[in-house]
Amino acid sequence: MIEALHIIAGLLATVVIAWIAAWSYVPGERDIWITAVAAMAAVIAMGVNPMRRAWAADKANPAQRVGTAE
């Protein structure tokens, strides 16, 4: 599912950006990671609905799945 890959990419991007920010501004490291965790929660929350819609579409029409015979 491409939706899962988008969520994973968003989480990885958040971690990389937070790590770089925490490395560059050590006094604010705790706050940076708190904000990063909130951003990761938002990425997951925004990815739930597209994931559910894709799952429902796959269940509704299994013949359109990649790798299935028509």
Kinemage of the C-alpha trace (Angstrom):
@kinemage 1
@onewidth
@group {chain A} dominant
@subgroup {mainchain}
@vectorlist {calphas} color= white
{ca met a 1} P 0.000 0.000 0.000
{ca ile a 2} L 1.385 3.319 -1.062
{ca glu a 3} L -0.410 5.002 1.834
{ca ala a 4} L 1.686 3.066 4.344
{ca leu a 5} L 4.833 4.120 2.509
{ca his a 6} L 3.741 7.749 2.725
{ca ile a 7} L 3.255 7.435 6.480
{ca ile a 8} L 6.650 5.787 6.891
{ca ala a 9} L 8.289 8.477 4.757
{ca gly a 10} L 6.648 11.189 6.852
{ca leu a 11} L 7.832 9.585 10.073
{ca leu a 12} L 11.375 9.187 8.761
{ca ala a 13} L 11.465 12.786 7.564
{ca thr a 14} L 10.245 13.972 10.961
{ca val a 15} L 12.916 11.987 12.783
{ca val a 16} L 15.681 13.241 10.492
{ca ile a 17} L 14.612 16.869 10.810
{ca ala a 18} L 14.222 16.572 14.591
{ca trp a 19} L 17.595 14.875 14.937
{ca ile a 20} L 19.326 17.605 12.946
{ca ala a 21} L 17.506 20.319 14.890
{ca ala a 22} L 18.332 18.712 18.248
{ca trp a 23} L 21.955 18.317 17.224
{ca ser a 24} L 22.243 21.935 16.142
{ca tyr a 25} L 20.449 23.443 19.157
{ca val a 26} L 21.342 21.377 22.204
{ca pro a 27} L 19.610 23.609 24.817
{ca gly a 28} L 16.272 23.011 23.104
{ca glu a 29} L 16.733 19.291 22.506
{ca arg a 30} L 13.938 18.192 24.841
{ca asp a 31} L 11.442 20.632 23.338
{ca ile a 32} L 12.460 19.689 19.812
{ca trp a 33} L 11.796 16.001 20.470
{ca ile a 34} L 8.463 16.748 22.162
{ca thr a 35} L 7.441 18.714 19.086
{ca ala a 36} L 8.719 15.939 16.822
{ca val a 37} L 6.620 13.350 18.649
{ca ala a 38} L 3.562 15.568 18.221
{ca ala a 39} L 4.367 15.932 14.518
{ca met a 40} L 4.733 12.154 14.178
{ca ala a 41} L 1.351 11.678 15.837
{ca ala a 42} L -0.123 14.151 13.344
{ca val a 43} L 1.459 12.286 10.417
{ca ile a 44} L -0.080 9.036 11.631
{ca ala a 45} L -3.457 10.666 12.285
{ca met a 46} L -3.534 12.208 8.813
{ca gly a 47} L -2.624 8.874 7.237
{ca val a 48} L -5.345 6.814 8.900
{ca asn a 49} L -8.260 7.931 6.712
{ca pro a 50} L -6.468 7.424 3.363
{ca met a 51} L -5.331 4.012 4.602
{ca arg a 52} L -8.898 3.054 5.533
{ca arg a 53} L -10.224 4.242 2.168
{ca ala a 54} L -7.578 2.266 0.281
{ca trp a 55} L -8.304 -0.816 2.353
{ca ala a 56} L -12.033 -0.499 1.664
{ca ala a 57} L -11.373 -0.040 -2.055
{ca asp a 58} L -9.212 -3.159 -2.111
{ca lys a 59} L -11.908 -5.176 -0.375
{ca ala a 60} L -14.622 -3.846 -2.687
{ca asn a 61} L -12.812 -4.713 -5.917
{ca pro a 62} L -10.135 -7.388 -5.426
{ca ala a 63} L -9.718 -7.872 -9.199
{ca gln a 64} L -7.901 -4.540 -9.469
{ca arg a 65} L -5.130 -5.556 -7.091
{ca val a 66} L -1.663 -5.795 -8.515
{ca gly a 67} L -0.615 -9.337 -9.283
{ca thr a 68} L -4.062 -10.883 -9.563
{ca ala a 69} L -5.319 -12.608 -12.660
{ca glu a 70} L -8.248 -11.070 -14.459
